[in-house]
Amino acid sequence: MNENEQGMQRGLQMKIVGWLAASALALGLVACGGGGSVPVPGKPVSKNPENPVDLPVAKLIVQLDKTNVGNSEGEKVNVTVRAADEKNNLMPGTAVSVSVDGGAVLEPYPSKTDETGKLTAAILVGLQERSNRVVTVTVKSGTLSSTAKFDVIGAKLKATAVPKVVDPDSKALIIYQLTDVNGNPMTKQAIKVERSGALVSSGYTDINGGYTFSYTAPSQEGVVRFIASAGGVSMEEAVTVMKSGSNTIDAVPAGSIKSASVEANPSVVVMNTSSTSNQAAVRALFVGSDNKPIPNVRVRFEEVGATKYGVFTTGSTIVYSDRNGEATAAYIPGSRYSPTDGVTVRACYGYTDADLSGGACPNQTATTLTVVAEAISVTVGTNNKLISNLLTYGQDFVVQVVDSAGNAMPGVSIAASVDLLRFAKGEWFFNGEDKVWVRSATQDFRDSRPALTDPDTGFPVPNPDFGRAWYLEDPRTSEQQVLDPKGGPLINDKFAACWNEDRNRNGVREIEEDSLTKDGVVHYSKDFGGNGNGKLDPSKSDLAIKILTPDGKTDEKGQVTLRIEYPQNLASWLEYQILVSGKVGGTEGRATWIDTLGVPAEATKQEGEPPFVRSRYGVEGTRNGLSGCANPR
């Protein structure tokens, strides 16, 4: 081999060595510095601190903050998705898609999990569809899929037979009304009426949630049963076909009615000119001993006074209270408006048909309403900031009144009231790592021990190893002055929210409102039961409201200022509702505000215990077979 050939060979060998060295270095960077193997195409991977090998997504954990929700327009359910590998390491940056059925609507949400491996989306349930139904949430990432379901509830269908006892071959009506969880009419809802499995009528509810079914009674005497379905609910209404002068509907035992009441919703209704679409629903309620509803009470609705401003859909016909002790009718205003509270309507009632014969009214319960020429609009809002006093917290609200054209209305008299809806139990804990007070879950902030749940209700209960709390989510502690209950629910339907024990809001402690048992069985529900501590919780005096604007009338901007004030130890533990109404002449408008007593952000960052560290209403969950709300401790 000559000298030139030897030089060329040495050069080639050096290039091969250099290439091998570079390849080895690159492989070393992938194995050591890159943190894992080459990802599988199309599969997200996570960093496992115990093993440098990347793992694909193995599971999607889906959690809903509610398993059931009311069917009103503003209701929402939050879904939280966590992506994890086969070793349960959470995976940031994982692409996730969320979809819903049942007419629910998704608000915009991130396309990937955040740095903690979590993604949150909000689901609106009452925008497109308001019927009772089950909504399925489907979450996907690559080929993985997971689902969760929640119930939408609250639709109620009521019927009034006009008349209840029908002559053979005569024409009669059944008037239906469909309402949502808040008692608001459900309009444009499909409804069908069947008899013996055969469809006899169908259509859609009107602007007031109503539907009138006309029929001709059969020739043969007997009981005819109609089943109506709308909004995801069904109900049966039975009418008796019988010749005039006879009646087989049982009489109500004399003296059994202990309480009778009537209400109109809304209490301010616009007059009609060319239609009958403006209506007020009038409902009479009859209860007996132990607050039990009384069916078959004979009722006739009528307007009192020489001047009549409208008519009832039931006319002068006698109707009967249903199994819930309720009798209903719609009041339809005419073409003239009334003075404020100038229309008195009453429910005349009796125990038998004979009691109301000849137009007699042996017993009555009445209420007032106002027929207006044009309704005004009232809005209530706040800047979401708290006022910290020595012993109390306060919050200001603005009430704004405009006319139908949106013009500010000065000089409108404003009335304001506040109602305490629910109270909560639990404690706040100090998170030493983040230096902030939070309402913790039933497991410690940095602890992997599982939360405990009540086997009967599924509610979180105290874990004796490390303290008590009833919440799965911490309230937000951002720079906002008032914690936002929409971002992190302070009082949540699913967890330890106890209803105001004064169910009828009369300020009197009645046995069933503070009782631990019903018919000898431990019982607690929205309509019955308390914690048995001998008083009503919460106290009406726990929250005060005041109009700050002089003389209580709107200024030149159409505004007045309200303030609520409450002891600092009650912050975060009460859900309240503000009701404001504005009146000018014969016109009235109303607005409400529902919220939780706010907590100042700075109070959650102090070193010592904040004044609201423990709920005044107790901290314990299930105890000795009692649910949390029936436990006074």
C-alpha positions, 0 to 999 in steps of 0.5 A: 500500500503506498503512502497516499493509500495509507493516508486515505485509509486513516482518514476513513477510519477517523470518520467512522470513529467520529460517526460512532462516537456521535451516535453513541453520544446521541443515544446517551442523551436520549437514554439519560438526558431525554428522560425516557424512550421515544414516545409511541406515536399518537399516545400522550406520555408522562414522566414517572419519577421512579422510572425514567421510561415514559408511560402512555395514558392509562386512565381518565378520572372523571368527577362531577361536582353534582350528581343532580341539578335543578332544571332552571336556566342558570344551573350548571355542573362542573366536570373535572378530568384527570389523566394518569398513566398506569402507575397513577402519575398525573399527566400534564399536557394531555389532549382531552375532549369532552362531550355531553348529550341530553340538550346540555351545553358545554362552555369553552374549555382548555384542549389539554390538561394543565400542569397538574394533569387536570382539566375542568369544563362547565356544563349548562343544563337549562339553555336548550332543554329544561325537562327532567332527564339524565345527561351523560358526559363523555371524556376521550383522550386518544383511544381512551374513553370514560363517562359520568352521568347526572340527573336534571330534576325539578319539572312539575306537572299539575292538573286542574279538572274543570269540573271534577265530576262530569255529566255523561256526554258533556264537555269538560276541561283539564288545565295543565301547568308545567313549571321548573324547579323554581316554580317558573313556567316551562314554555314550548314543551311538548305535552301529550294526554293519554287514556287507556294507553291511547293518545287523545291530545298533544301539543305544546305548553304556552307562555305560562307553561299551560295546556288546556285539554278539552274532552267529551265525557263518555256516556257510561258513568264511572271514573275516567283516568287521563295520564299527561306527560311533559318535561320528563314527568307524568301525572294522572288525573281522574274525573268522575262521570256521573249524572248531576246531583250525585257525587262519590268523591269522599268528603273531607273530615270536618275540622281537619283543615288546620291551615289554609293559604293562597298565593299568586305568582307573580303578584304583579301581572301585566294587563291583556289587550289582544290576548290572554298570555299575561296570567298569574298562577293562583295556588291554594294549600290545605294542611292538617295535623302534623302539616300533612296535606289534605286532598279533596278540599272543595275550592272555588276561586273568585275575585272580591269587590265590585270592580273586576280586573280579570277572570279565573280559568276555572270560572265559578266551577268547584275544583278539588285539592290534589294529594299534595293539598293544592288547588290551582287556577290561573288568573287572567287580567283584562284590559284595565290596570288596578291600584297597587295591591288593588286586586283581592282574590280568594279561595272559598273552601269547604269540606263537602260540595254542599258547603259551596252550593249557591255561591256560599263561601263559608271559609276563605283565604285571600291574597292581593295582586296588582294588574299593571299597564307596563312592568318596570325592570329591576336589577340587583348587583354588587362589586364583589367587595367586602367591608371589614368592621370590628365585629362584622362583615358587610357587603353593598349592592346596587339596585337599578330600575329602568322602564321598558325602553331601558331609561333610568327611573328616578323616584321609585320606592324600593323595598328589600328583604333577605331570606336565609336559604341554607346553612353549612357545617364544617371547619377551615384548616391552615395549609402550612405549605401555601400559608392560607386557610382553606376549607379542606376535603375529608382528606388532608392536603398532602395526605394520601389516606382516602376520604370517608363517606357515609354509606347511606348518603354518600356524603363525606364524613369526618376522618378521625385521623386528621380533622373534620370538614365537609367539602371536596373543593376549597374556595378560591383565594385570589385577589378578589375581596369576596370568594366566588362561590361559583368558582369553588362552591362554599355551599354545595347541594351534594355536600352538607348543605342543610335547609333552613329549619324554619320551613314555612318562615313563620319564626315559630319552632314547630315540632316537625321543623326541629325533629330528628324522626318522622313516624318513629324513623330517623328522617331528614329532608328538604321538607322535614326535620332538623338537628333537635337542638331546641331552636331554629337554625339559622336564626333570622337575626344572623343576617341584616339588610338595610337601604342606605339611600335616603328615603329609599327611593331611586336617585337620578340614575335610577339606583339605590344602595343596599347593605347586608351585615353579619357577624364575622364568625358566620362568613362562608356558612350561610346561603342567602337570598335578597329580594328587592321590589320597586313600585311606581304608581300601579307598576312593580318589578322584582329581582333576586340575588342568591349568594353565600356570605363572603369571606375577605381574602386577607382573612384567609392569609392571617397567621391566627385562626380566622373568626369563621374557622368553625361553623356556628351550626356544627362541625360533625357529620354522621353520628349515631345513625343521624345524617349530618344535618340532623346532628346538632354537634 
